Amino acid sequence: MAGLAACSYGSSHSGNTAGSLSRTKLYSSVDAIAADSDAVIVGKVNSTTVARDVDDTTDFTLSSVTVLDSLKGTEQPNGTVTVRQTGSASQSTPETLLQADDVVLLFLSESGLPGEQAKHYYITGATAGLYAADSKSGDINEAALSNASFSRVNTDSGDTLPATLTVDDVA
């Protein structure tokens, strides 16, 4: 497998990293967010598209993510999952949106939507379940994956989750 560049969440990403999203549950441990997740994966974002497939006004950013490692659930390495996020670059959102080439650790929940959308996932706890590969990690390939470090993207969400995680912290 070719090396995958790590991503850095900064001003180039859509949305913001402040915790302005209203949620019913805050997470105080990796075990708690993992228990509420149907899948936990490390993946590389291949592409994103915007759809209005639930109603005529709400944008959803749909990210195609290649699974590099599956830590929970039935998703297989080298498979692809679709991750749904509310909003888009052109429609304001409190979420930090995934972008092509991002390498991420994701805690995912099934969408609960009908039809083909039932195969989609949401990030558990909005952005609480989104960790980005540290720029210090450099290229991430299969051999280096277990040593890669991932940082919380939204550190102001009200959750008390660790600032950084490795695959071993979740597995």
C-alpha positions in Angstrom: 0.0 0.0 0.0 1.3 3.4 -0.9 1.9 5.9 2.0 -1.0 8.1 2.8 -0.4 11.7 3.8 -1.7 12.8 7.2 -4.1 15.6 7.5 -4.2 18.7 9.5 -7.4 20.3 10.6 -7.1 24.0 10.4 -8.5 27.0 8.5 -8.7 25.1 5.2 -11.5 22.8 6.6 -15.1 23.7 6.3 -17.1 24.3 9.4 -15.6 25.2 12.7 -14.0 23.3 15.5 -15.9 25.0 18.3 -18.6 23.0 20.1 -21.7 24.8 19.0 -23.7 21.7 18.1 -26.5 20.7 20.5 -26.4 17.0 21.4 -28.3 14.9 23.9 -25.3 12.8 25.0 -21.7 13.8 25.9 -18.9 11.2 26.1 -16.6 10.8 29.0 -14.5 7.9 27.8 -13.4 6.0 24.7 -15.2 2.9 26.0 -18.5 4.9 26.1 -18.3 6.4 22.6 -17.1 3.0 21.2 -20.0 1.2 22.9 -22.5 3.7 21.2 -20.8 3.2 17.8 -21.7 0.5 15.3 -18.3 0.7 13.6 -14.9 2.2 14.5 -12.4 2.5 11.6 -9.3 4.1 10.5 -9.8 5.4 6.9 -8.7 7.7 4.1 -11.3 10.0 2.6 -11.4 9.5 -1.2 -13.9 12.1 -2.1 -16.8 14.2 -0.9 -20.1 15.2 -2.6 -23.1 17.2 -1.4 -26.6 15.8 -1.5 -30.0 17.0 -0.6 -31.5 13.5 -0.2 -33.5 13.9 3.0 -35.3 17.1 2.3 -35.1 19.9 -0.2 -33.2 22.4 2.0 -30.6 20.5 4.0 -27.2 19.8 2.5 -25.4 16.6 3.5 -21.8 16.1 2.8 -21.2 12.5 1.8 -17.7 11.3 2.1 -16.4 8.1 0.5 -13.9 6.6 2.9 -11.6 3.6 2.3 -11.2 1.5 5.4 -7.6 1.0 6.3 -8.3 -0.8 9.6 -11.6 -1.9 11.2 -11.5 -1.8 15.0 -15.2 -2.6 15.5 -18.0 -3.7 13.3 -18.3 -5.5 10.0 -16.5 -3.2 7.7 -13.4 -4.8 6.1 -10.0 -3.2 5.3 -10.0 -1.9 1.7 -13.7 -1.7 1.7 -15.5 1.7 1.3 -18.0 3.4 3.6 -20.1 6.5 3.1 -20.0 9.0 6.0 -22.9 11.6 6.2 -22.4 15.0 7.8 -25.0 17.6 8.1 -24.2 20.7 6.1 -21.7 21.6 3.4 -19.0 24.1 2.5 -21.7 26.4 1.1 -24.3 25.7 3.8 -23.2 26.7 7.3 -22.5 23.8 9.7 -21.0 23.6 13.2 -19.4 20.3 12.1 -15.9 20.0 10.8 -16.4 18.4 7.4 -14.2 15.6 6.1 -12.1 16.4 3.0 -10.5 14.3 0.3 -7.1 12.8 1.4 -7.9 13.1 5.2 -6.7 10.1 7.2 -9.0 9.7 10.2 -10.0 7.6 13.1 -13.8 7.5 13.0 -16.4 6.3 15.5 -19.5 5.6 13.4 -23.2 5.1 13.9 -25.6 3.6 11.3 -27.7 6.3 9.6 -31.1 4.7 10.4 -32.3 6.0 7.0 -34.3 3.9 4.5 -33.2 2.3 1.3 -29.6 2.8 0.0 -29.0 5.5 2.7 -29.3 2.7 5.3 -25.7 1.7 4.4 -24.5 5.2 5.3 -23.0 6.2 8.7 -23.0 9.3 10.8 -20.0 10.2 13.0 -21.0 9.2 16.6 -21.6 12.3 18.7 -21.3 14.6 15.6 -17.6 15.5 15.7 -16.9 13.8 19.0 -16.1 10.7 17.1 -13.7 12.3 14.6 -9.9 12.1 15.2 -7.4 13.2 12.5 -4.0 11.8 11.9 -1.3 14.0 13.4 0.8 15.8 10.8 3.8 14.5 12.8 2.7 11.0 11.8 3.8 11.6 8.2 2.8 9.0 5.7 0.6 6.3 7.1 0.9 2.9 5.5 -0.2 -0.6 6.8 3.0 -1.1 8.7 2.9 2.3 10.4 -0.9 2.3 11.1 -0.6 0.8 14.6 1.9 3.5 15.6 -0.1 6.5 14.1 -1.4 9.1 16.5 -4.8 10.7 15.9 -5.9 14.0 17.5 -9.4 15.1 18.5 -10.7 17.6 15.9 -13.3 19.2 18.2 -11.7 19.8 21.6 -14.5 22.2 22.7 -17.5 19.9 22.4 -18.2 19.3 26.1 -17.0 15.7 25.8 -14.1 14.6 28.1 -12.4 12.4 25.6 -8.6 12.0 25.2 -6.9 14.6 23.1 -5.0 11.9 21.2 -5.6 8.2 20.4 -3.8 5.4 18.7 -5.3 2.3 17.2 -4.2 0.3 20.3 -6.1 2.7 22.5 -9.3 1.7 20.8 -8.7 -1.9 19.9 
